[in-house]
Amino acid sequence: MSLLRDKFFSRRDLLKLGAVGTLSAVGANFLLPKSNAAAQSKDDLRAQTIAHAQHALQGPCNCEMSTANLLAADEMNPTKFLTTFDYGVVSQLADGRTVREYEIIGEDKEIKVAGGVKFNAWTYNGFVPGPTLRATEGDIVRVKFINKGSHPHSIHFHGIHPANMDGLESVPSGSSFTYEFTAEPFGLHLYHCHTMPLKRHIHKGLYGTFIVDPKIPRAPATELVMVMNGFDLDQDAENEFYTVNGVAFWFNEHPIELRVNERVRIYLVNITEFDPINSLHLHANLFYYYPTGTNPTPRDYTDTVALGQGERGILEFQYKTPGRYMFHAHQSEFAELGWMGFFNVKAADV
């Protein structure tokens, strides 16, 4: 057992505290342990997490740990991330093919993953997850990767491409490399660093979503990107927080606004490190599920899907009645440690 583990807690120890009862107001923000720094108090983190979990079923949290004002204007907003797509700088070749050029910068950055909880991340473009890249099947994709981080990094894209574009060769700090390939097949893919030790480079934050649209567009829908991940704060190979799009409990305190009979399409990606499976469960509804999004016919009509790391799929559904509907991981531990949220469904004419 590591010194950090002895000094602080295990996530399962933290969950046992849920039976203690209602907590009084909790102290102000604190900084979680780094490799060379101590936490203010393990009790602060325990109290904060339990307080968030208790408020999760009661509606938006009004306590000191609220994430309502957590992020500055230049930081990642999980709600904004839902619908932010990078289509690249577009040009045309003489043969009519579309070229999309993107720039991704690798950099070290301290990010906030819950109210007052900070994490020393390795990022693509300063955020965790990295930007959602989007192209159409057959487009030429050029991604210039500039590594300004303190370690060698790379970008490995899921999908079909030449071997020399596979991201297995690391780009040294201070250097750059341009990945170029044809976007194929259509579907929902992802990208991540493939530098060893792989688990460290992924869990530190080097991952993102890559959507390749079919040439014949999918039916119109409200499209949302959800990236399931976790954060190991004390470097003991166990996650202390679980999130969708980078901040624990965010969608509990900031429900996603929908309308009755609105078609919703979720691009769901699992990149959680240190746990073999993550999942999404939709309350009071079912969804059509398209694994990897590469087949226009859904495989399932269900309310829960479980994904291993790197798996992804498209969910499509509608709500028939207004109300506040929960969604969360169906690993209860993950939900209690941050991976839960709500859809706020309003009448169509409101």
NUMARGU-21793 format. One record per residue: x, y, z of N, C-alpha, C in turn. Coordinates in steps of 0.05 Angstrom, whole numbers, padded with zeros to 5 digits, always signed. Each point is the difference from the previous one (the first is absolute). Example, Ala and Ser with C-alpha at 12.3 -4.5 7.8 and 13.67 -1.06 7.14 Angstrom:
<sites>
+00264-00114+00156-00018+00024+00000+00018+00024+00000
-00007+00021-00014+00016+00024+00001-00015+00022+00014
</sites>
This chain:
<sites>
+00017-00024+00000-00017+00024+00000+00018+00025+00000
-00007+00019-00017+00017+00023-00003-00002+00018+00024
+00020+00018+00002-00001+00020+00022-00024+00018-00003
-00006+00008-00026-00023+00017-00004-00025-00014+00008
-00002-00026-00006-00024-00015+00006-00003-00002+00031
+00022-00005+00014-00001+00000+00029-00008+00027+00011
+00010+00021-00012-00004+00026+00011-00028+00011-00004
-00013-00008-00022-00025+00011-00007-00023-00019+00004
-00007-00016-00020-00024-00016+00001-00002-00017-00025
-00017-00020+00001-00007-00014-00025-00028+00010-00007
-00007-00002-00025-00027+00009-00008-00022-00016+00014
+00006-00026+00005-00020-00016+00013-00003+00008+00030
+00022+00008+00012-00002+00010+00027-00017+00025+00000
+00003+00017-00021-00015+00024-00002-00030-00006-00001
-00007-00020-00016-00029-00006-00004-00012-00011+00026
+00015-00014+00017-00011-00010+00025-00010+00022+00018
+00011+00024-00004-00009+00022+00016-00028+00009-00006
-00011-00010-00022-00027+00008-00008-00021-00006+00021
+00006-00019+00018-00019-00008+00021+00002+00018+00025
+00018+00018+00000+00005+00016+00024-00023+00019+00006
-00014+00010-00020-00023+00018+00004+00005+00027-00013
-00018+00017+00003+00001+00027-00012+00023+00015+00012
+00015+00013-00018+00023+00016+00009-00007+00029+00002
+00013+00014+00018-00004+00029+00001+00016+00013-00022
-00001+00026-00002+00014+00014-00022+00030-00007+00001
+00011-00002-00024+00028-00009-00003+00018+00024-00006
+00025-00002+00007+00019+00021-00003+00004+00008-00029
+00016+00021-00004+00005+00011-00026+00017-00018-00017
+00007+00009-00024+00015-00016-00019+00027-00009+00010
+00009-00022-00012+00025-00011+00008+00014-00011-00024
+00026-00005+00003+00016-00011-00022+00006-00030+00006
-00007-00017-00018+00005-00029+00004+00030-00006-00004
+00009-00023+00010+00028-00006+00000+00012-00002-00028
+00024+00011-00002+00017-00005-00023+00023-00018+00009
+00018-00007-00018+00022-00017+00008+00018+00013+00020
+00000+00027+00001+00018+00014+00018-00015+00019+00018
-00026-00004+00004-00015+00018+00017-00021-00015+00016
-00007+00010+00024-00019-00014+00017-00027+00012-00003
-00021-00016+00005-00027+00010+00001-00005+00015+00026
-00019+00018-00001-00007+00015+00024-00010-00019+00021
-00018-00019-00007-00010-00020+00018-00016-00020-00015
+00004-00026+00007-00016-00020-00013-00029+00003+00006
-00007+00010+00024-00028+00004+00007-00013+00020-00017
+00014+00020-00010-00012+00020-00018-00011-00014-00025
+00017-00017-00012-00009-00014-00025-00023-00018+00006
+00001-00015+00022-00022-00018+00007-00026+00015+00003
+00002+00022+00016-00024+00015+00005-00012+00012-00025
+00018+00010-00018-00009+00013-00024-00014-00020-00018
+00011-00024-00003-00011-00020-00018-00028-00009+00010
-00002-00005+00026-00025-00008+00012-00021+00022-00003
+00008+00024+00004-00019+00023-00002-00011+00001-00029
+00018-00003-00019-00009+00000-00028-00020-00023-00005
+00007-00024+00010-00017-00023-00005-00027+00004+00013
-00001+00012+00024-00025+00004+00014-00018+00020-00015
+00013+00021-00011-00015+00020-00015-00009-00010-00027
+00012-00021-00010-00005-00009-00028-00030-00007-00004
-00012-00011+00020-00029-00008-00003-00018+00023+00008
+00010+00022+00010-00016+00022+00010-00001+00023-00019
+00015-00001-00022+00001+00022-00019+00026+00014+00002
+00003+00022-00014+00025+00015+00000+00011+00007+00027
+00025-00003+00004+00013+00004+00026+00004+00029+00006
-00008+00009+00024+00005+00027+00008+00022+00003+00021
+00015-00022+00003+00021+00000+00021+00025+00013-00011
+00020+00003+00017+00025+00014-00008+00014-00014-00022
-00004-00027-00003+00015-00015-00020-00014+00001-00028
-00021+00016-00003-00014+00001-00025+00019+00006-00023
-00005-00013-00023+00016+00005-00024-00011+00023-00016
-00020+00014+00010-00014+00020-00017+00020+00021-00010
+00018+00008+00016+00020+00021-00008+00028-00011-00001
+00002-00026-00006+00025-00014+00002+00020+00009-00021
-00010+00004-00025+00018+00003-00022+00002+00028-00010
+00024+00009-00005+00003+00027-00012-00006-00002-00029
-00001+00024-00013-00009+00001-00028+00019-00016-00019
+00025-00002+00008+00019-00014-00018+00004-00029+00008
-00016-00010+00018+00002-00028+00008-00023-00016-00012
+00003-00027+00002-00019-00018-00012-00027+00001+00014
-00020+00004-00016-00028-00001+00010-00013-00025-00011
-00007-00020+00018-00011-00025-00010-00026+00003-00016
-00016+00020+00006-00024+00005-00015+00007+00010-00028
+00018+00019-00002+00009+00010-00026+00012-00023-00017
+00015-00017+00014+00014-00022-00014-00020-00018-00014
-00024-00004+00011-00020-00017-00011-00005+00005-00030
+00001+00025-00008-00009+00008-00027+00022+00015-00015
+00025-00002+00009+00022+00014-00014+00015-00020-00018
-00001+00006-00026+00013-00018-00019+00021+00016-00016
+00023-00011-00003+00021+00012-00016+00001-00013-00028
-00010+00016-00020-00001-00010-00027+00026+00006-00016
+00019+00013+00013+00025+00006-00013-00002+00023-00019
+00023+00007-00011+00002+00020-00022-00004-00015-00026
-00020+00008-00015-00009-00016-00023+00011+00012-00026
+00010-00018-00017+00008+00008-00028-00007-00024-00018
+00004+00005-00026-00007-00020-00020+00025-00006-00017
+00004-00026-00006+00020-00009-00019-00010+00003-00028
+00018-00001-00020-00008+00003-00028-00020-00022-00009
+00002-00023+00013-00018-00022-00007-00027+00001+00015
-00004+00022+00015-00025+00004+00013-00002-00010+00029
+00020-00014+00008-00001-00011+00028+00004+00023+00020
-00014-00003+00023+00002+00020+00021+00023-00006+00019
+00015+00020+00006+00022-00002+00019-00007+00015+00026
+00004-00013+00022-00005+00014+00026+00025+00000+00016
+00009+00023+00008+00025+00003+00015-00005+00010+00029
+00012-00014+00019-00004+00005+00028+00027+00005+00013
+00000+00014+00022+00024+00004+00016-00006-00008+00029
+00016-00018+00010-00003-00009+00028+00027+00004+00014
-00002+00013+00023+00024+00007+00016+00000-00017+00026
+00021-00014+00005+00003-00015+00025+00013+00018+00021
-00013+00002+00023+00011+00017+00021-00008-00009+00027
+00018+00005+00020-00006-00006+00028-00018+00022+00011
-00020-00007+00015-00018+00020+00011-00014-00010+00025
-00003+00017+00020-00015-00007+00023-00030+00006-00006
-00017-00021+00003-00028+00004-00005-00016-00006+00025
-00025+00009+00000-00018-00005+00022-00020-00022-00008
-00002-00021+00017-00017-00022-00007-00024-00003+00019
-00001+00016+00020-00024+00002+00018+00004+00026+00016
-00020+00008+00015+00002+00025+00015+00025+00000+00018
+00019+00017-00007+00025+00002+00016+00020-00022-00005
-00006-00020-00016+00019-00022-00004+00015+00004-00026
+00027+00000+00002+00017+00006-00022+00016-00025-00008
+00008-00001-00025+00014-00023-00011+00021+00009-00020
+00024-00009+00003+00021+00007-00019-00002-00018-00025
-00011+00011-00021-00007-00015-00024+00021+00004-00022
+00000-00019-00018+00013+00004-00026-00023+00002-00020
-00001+00021-00016-00024+00006-00015+00006+00003-00030
-00021-00003-00016-00001+00009-00028-00016+00026+00000
+00013+00021-00008-00012+00027-00002-00010+00010+00026
+00012-00008+00022-00005+00011+00026-00024-00011+00015
-00014-00019-00011-00024-00010+00012+00000-00031+00003
-00016-00010+00017-00004-00029+00003-00030-00004+00001
-00011-00014-00020+00012-00012-00024+00010+00021-00020
+00015-00010-00019+00009+00018-00022-00023+00006-00019
+00005+00017-00020-00021+00009-00018-00013-00023-00016
-00025+00003-00005-00015-00020-00017+00005+00007-00029
+00016-00016-00014+00005+00004-00028-00022-00013-00017
-00007+00014-00022-00023-00011-00016+00006+00004-00029
-00005-00022-00015+00004+00000-00029-00022-00017-00013
+00001-00001-00026-00019-00018-00015+00017-00022-00014
-00012-00023-00002+00014-00023-00012+00011+00008-00027
+00026-00005-00004+00013+00006-00025+00016+00026+00000
-00004+00016+00021+00016+00025+00003+00029-00007+00005
+00018+00017-00008+00028-00002+00008+00004+00015+00026
+00010-00013+00020+00003+00011+00026+00030+00005+00005
+00007+00025+00007+00027+00007+00008+00000+00012+00028
+00014-00013+00018+00000+00009+00027+00029+00007+00008
+00006+00025+00003+00027+00008+00009+00001-00001+00030
+00017-00017+00011+00003-00002+00029+00025+00013+00008
-00002+00020+00018+00022+00015+00010+00003-00007+00030
+00022-00012+00007+00004-00009+00027+00014+00021+00017
-00015+00015+00016+00011+00019+00019+00001-00011+00028
-00007-00025+00003+00000-00013+00027+00028-00007+00009
+00002-00009+00025+00026-00007+00012+00009-00028-00006
-00017-00016-00015+00007-00027-00006-00006-00006-00030
+00013-00020-00011-00008-00008-00027-00029-00010-00001
-00014+00007-00021-00028-00008-00004-00005-00007-00029
-00023-00010-00006-00008-00006-00027-00031+00001-00002
-00011-00004-00024-00028-00003-00003-00006-00025-00016
-00014-00019+00012-00008-00024-00014-00030+00002-00005
-00008-00001-00026-00028+00002-00008-00011-00028-00004
-00024-00005+00010-00014-00024-00007-00013+00004-00027
-00002-00021-00015-00010+00001-00028+00020-00013-00018
-00002+00006-00026+00017-00012-00020+00020+00021-00011
+00026-00007+00000+00020+00019-00010+00026-00015-00004
+00020+00011-00014+00026-00013-00004+00015-00004+00026
+00018-00020+00000+00015-00007+00024+00017+00024+00010
+00010+00016-00018+00018+00022+00008-00016+00023+00012
-00026-00002+00000-00017+00021+00012-00014-00010+00025
+00010-00022+00011-00014-00013+00022+00007+00011+00028
+00018+00019+00002+00006+00013+00025+00016-00017+00020
+00014-00020-00010+00017-00016+00018+00027+00013+00005
+00008+00018-00018+00025+00014+00004-00005+00026+00016
+00014+00003+00022-00005+00024+00017+00013+00025-00013
-00014+00022+00005+00010+00026-00008+00014+00013+00024
+00027+00005-00002+00014+00011+00023-00011+00028+00008
+00004+00007+00025-00008+00026+00009+00015+00021-00016
-00015+00021-00009+00011+00021-00017+00000-00006-00029
-00012-00023-00008+00000-00008-00029-00029-00002-00009
-00004-00005-00026-00026-00003-00011-00001-00022-00021
-00024-00009-00006-00004-00021-00021-00028+00004-00011
-00002-00005-00027-00027+00003-00012-00010-00028-00009
-00022-00008+00011-00014-00024-00007-00018+00005-00024
+00001-00017-00020-00017+00004-00024-00012-00027-00008
-00026-00001-00005-00013-00024-00008-00028+00006-00011
-00012-00019-00012-00028+00003-00009-00019-00008+00022
-00020+00016+00005-00019-00006+00022-00018-00023-00008
+00004-00023+00013-00016-00024-00005+00004-00020+00022
-00020-00017+00005-00027+00001-00011-00017+00020+00015
-00025+00005-00010-00017+00018+00015-00006-00013+00027
-00004+00017+00020-00006-00011+00027+00012+00018+00021
-00002-00010+00024+00010+00014+00024+00027-00013+00008
+00021+00016+00000+00027-00009+00006+00011+00017+00023
+00025-00005+00007+00013+00016+00020+00030+00002-00006
+00013+00017+00015+00029+00001-00003+00012+00003+00028
+00025-00008+00002+00014+00002+00026+00030-00003-00004
+00015+00008+00020+00029-00004+00000+00006-00029+00001
+00021-00009-00014+00008-00028+00001+00029-00003+00009
+00010+00019+00015+00027-00001+00011+00000-00016+00026
+00020-00017+00004+00002-00016+00025+00011+00017+00023
-00009-00005+00025-00020-00019+00007-00028+00009-00008
-00014-00016-00015-00025+00009-00013-00021+00008+00020
-00002-00016+00022-00021+00007+00019+00004+00027+00013
+00025+00008+00004+00005+00026+00011-00007+00023-00019
+00007-00003-00025-00005+00021-00019-00030+00003-00005
-00015-00022+00001-00029+00002-00004-00013+00012+00025
+00006-00011+00023-00014+00010+00024+00006+00029+00007
+00024+00009-00010+00007+00028+00005-00016+00020-00018
-00015-00011-00020-00018+00017-00015+00003+00002-00030
+00018-00016-00012+00006+00002-00028-00019-00018-00017
-00024+00011-00005-00020-00015-00015-00022+00019-00010
-00014-00009-00021-00022+00016-00011-00016-00017-00019
-00021+00013-00011-00019-00013-00018+00005+00007-00029
-00004-00019-00017+00004+00004-00029-00025-00011-00014
-00017+00017-00011-00025-00008-00013+00004+00002-00031
-00006-00022-00013+00000+00000-00029-00029-00004-00009
-00011+00020-00012-00028-00001-00009-00003-00016-00026
-00022-00014-00004-00005-00013-00025-00005+00020-00022
+00005-00007-00025-00004+00018-00022-00030+00008-00003
-00018-00019+00006-00028+00006+00002-00005+00006+00029
-00006+00025+00007-00002+00008+00028-00021-00016+00016
+00006-00003+00026-00020-00012+00017-00024+00019+00003
-00022-00010+00010-00023+00016+00004+00006+00023+00019
-00012+00024-00004+00005+00022+00018-00006-00006+00029
+00017+00009+00018-00004-00005+00029+00017+00020+00015
-00007+00002+00026+00018+00015+00019+00022-00019+00007
+00025+00008-00007+00023-00018+00003+00017+00009+00024
+00007-00020+00017+00015+00005+00024+00023-00020+00002
+00023+00010+00007+00024-00017+00004+00004-00004+00030
+00001-00025+00008+00005-00007+00028+00024-00019+00002
+00021+00009+00013+00024-00016+00003+00002-00008+00030
-00002-00026+00005+00002-00011+00027+00029-00004+00008
+00007+00011+00023+00028-00002+00009+00002-00001+00030
+00024-00003+00010+00005+00000+00029+00025+00015+00006
+00004+00008+00026+00024+00014+00008+00012-00014+00025
+00024-00009-00003+00016-00012+00022+00016+00023+00012
-00009+00010+00023+00011+00024+00012+00026-00005+00016
+00001-00023+00012+00024-00006+00018+00019-00020-00012
-00004-00007-00026+00019-00017-00015+00002-00028+00012
-00023-00011+00009+00001-00027+00010-00014-00020-00018
-00005+00008-00025-00013-00016-00021-00029-00006+00007
-00013+00018+00015-00028-00001+00005-00012+00028-00004
-00022+00002-00014-00012+00026-00005-00015+00009+00025
+00003+00026+00006-00015+00012+00022-00025+00014-00010
+00000+00009-00025-00023+00013-00012-00005-00012-00027
-00026-00001-00008-00008-00008-00027-00017+00022-00012
+00004+00005-00025-00014+00023-00013-00010-00007-00028
-00017+00017-00010-00006+00002-00028+00010+00028-00008
+00018+00001-00019+00011+00025-00011+00016+00015+00021
+00011-00013+00020+00022+00011+00015-00005+00012+00028
-00025+00004+00008-00005+00012+00027-00021-00016+00014
+00007-00010+00024-00019-00017+00015-00025+00015+00007
-00023-00014-00001-00026+00011+00007-00010+00024-00016
+00014+00006-00022-00006+00024-00015-00029+00000-00009
-00009-00022-00012-00027-00001-00012-00021-00005+00020
+00008-00005+00025-00020+00001+00022-00007+00028+00006
+00020+00018+00001-00004+00028+00007-00007+00017-00025
+00006-00011-00023-00006+00014-00026-00015-00019-00018
-00025-00006+00005-00015-00019-00016+00000+00008-00030
-00001-00020-00017+00000+00005-00029-00029+00005-00009
-00004+00023-00012-00027+00009-00008-00008-00014-00026
-00024-00013+00001-00012-00013-00024-00029+00007-00002
-00013-00008-00022-00028+00005-00004-00014-00027-00005
-00025-00001+00007-00016-00024-00006+00000-00006-00030
+00004-00025-00006+00000-00010-00028+00025+00009-00016
+00019+00013+00013+00025+00007-00013+00017-00024-00004
+00009-00005-00025+00018-00023-00005+00028+00007+00011
+00010-00017+00017+00026+00004+00013+00019-00022-00010
+00024+00008-00007+00021-00019-00008+00025+00005+00017
+00007-00020+00016+00024+00002+00017+00023-00016-00012
+00022+00013-00004+00025-00014-00007+00015-00007+00026
-00002-00025+00008+00010-00009+00026+00027-00014-00003
+00020+00010+00014+00027-00012-00002+00010-00007+00028
+00011-00024+00003+00012-00007+00026+00030-00001-00002
+00013+00017+00016+00030+00000+00000+00009-00002+00029
-00016-00012+00018+00006-00002+00028+00024-00019+00004
+00020+00010+00014+00023-00017+00007-00003-00012+00028
+00012-00022+00005+00001-00014+00026-00026-00015+00007
-00020+00002-00016-00025-00016+00004-00007-00014-00026
-00006-00026+00000-00004-00014-00025-00025+00008-00015
-00021+00011+00013-00025+00006-00013-00011+00026+00011
-00012+00015-00017-00017+00023+00008-00027-00003-00014
-00020+00016+00007-00026-00005-00011-00017+00026+00002
-00023-00001-00015-00020+00021+00002-00027-00013+00002
-00015+00010+00020-00028-00009+00003-00018+00024-00002
-00021-00002-00016-00019+00021-00005-00026-00006+00016
-00008+00019+00018-00024-00005+00016-00025+00005-00017
-00020-00016+00006-00028+00005-00010-00001+00001-00031
+00018-00012-00014+00000+00001-00029+00018-00023-00010
-00001-00005-00026+00018-00018-00014+00012+00014-00024
+00022-00010-00009+00014+00012-00024+00006-00022-00020
+00003+00008-00025+00010-00017-00021+00031+00003+00001
+00014-00023-00002+00029+00000+00004+00014-00011-00025
+00019+00016-00010+00016-00006-00024+00029-00003+00009
+00011-00024+00003+00027-00004+00009+00020+00012-00021
+00018+00017+00009+00020+00014-00016-00012+00018-00022
-00027-00001-00003-00013+00017-00019+00006-00006-00029
+00010-00024-00005+00008-00008-00028-00021-00014-00015
-00023-00005+00012-00022-00014-00013-00025+00018+00004
-00014+00006-00022-00024+00017+00002-00024-00013+00015
+00002-00026+00005-00021-00014+00014+00008-00004+00029
-00018+00007+00019+00007-00003+00028+00002-00030+00008
+00017-00006+00019+00003-00028+00010-00020-00005+00022
-00004+00020+00017-00016-00004+00024-00021+00022+00004
-00021-00007+00015-00018+00020+00011-00001-00005+00030
+00013+00017+00015+00006-00006+00028+00002+00025+00016
+00005-00002+00026+00004+00023+00017+00028+00001+00013
+00016-00020-00005+00027-00001+00012+00020-00012-00020
+00024+00013-00001+00021-00011-00017+00026+00000+00016
+00015-00022-00001+00026-00002+00013+00022-00001-00020
+00021+00015+00004+00022+00003-00019+00027-00005+00013
+00017-00015-00013+00028-00002+00008+00015+00025-00009
+00025+00003+00009+00015+00024-00008+00004+00000-00030
-00005+00022-00013+00003+00003-00029-00026-00007-00015
-00019-00012+00013-00025-00005-00013-00017+00025-00001
-00017+00001-00019-00017+00024-00003-00025-00008-00017
-00020+00017+00001-00024-00006-00015-00018+00025+00000
-00020-00001-00018-00019+00021-00003-00027-00008+00012
-00012+00018+00016-00026-00004+00013-00019+00019-00012
-00024-00009-00007-00021+00018-00010-00026-00005+00015
-00014+00022+00009-00024-00003+00015-00015+00026+00000
-00025-00001+00010-00017+00024+00004-00015-00004+00026
-00008+00022+00013-00017-00001+00024-00028+00008-00008
-00020-00015+00011-00028+00005-00006-00013+00020+00018
+00011+00004+00024-00013+00017+00020+00021+00018+00013
-00007+00024+00009+00019+00017+00013+00008-00011+00027
+00023+00010+00010+00009-00009+00027+00030+00001+00002
+00009-00008+00023+00029+00000+00006+00009-00029+00001
+00015-00009-00019+00007-00028-00004+00030-00005+00006
+00006-00019+00017+00028-00005+00007+00013-00018-00021
+00026+00003-00003+00017-00019-00014+00026-00003+00016
+00012-00024-00001+00024-00005+00017+00012-00026-00007
+00024-00004+00010+00013-00027-00003-00015-00020+00017
-00003-00024-00010-00014-00020+00016+00020-00016+00017
+00024+00009+00003+00016-00007+00023-00005+00021+00021
-00014-00009+00022-00009+00020+00020+00023+00016+00011
+00023-00012+00002+00024+00014+00011+00007+00023-00018
-00001-00004-00027+00007+00021-00018-00020+00023+00002
-00025-00006+00002-00021+00020+00003+00004+00017+00025
+00006-00013+00022+00004+00014+00026+00025+00016+00000
+00019-00006-00018+00025+00016-00001+00000+00018-00024
-00023+00008-00010+00000+00021-00020-00014-00004-00026
-00004-00026-00008-00011-00006-00026-00030-00003+00001
-00013+00023+00002-00030+00001-00001-00008+00027-00009
-00025+00002-00011-00010+00025-00010-00029-00002-00006
-00011+00022-00011-00029+00001-00006-00005+00013-00027
-00021-00009-00013-00012+00014-00023-00024+00015+00011
-00002+00025-00006-00023+00016+00007-00017+00003-00025
-00022-00016-00002-00016-00001-00024-00024+00018+00003
-00003+00019-00018-00022+00019+00002-00020-00005-00023
-00024+00009+00004-00021-00003-00021+00010+00013-00026
-00009-00010-00022+00010+00010-00026-00007+00029-00005
-00021+00010+00012-00009+00027-00005+00009+00020+00021
+00017-00008+00018+00009+00017+00022+00023+00017-00010
</sites>
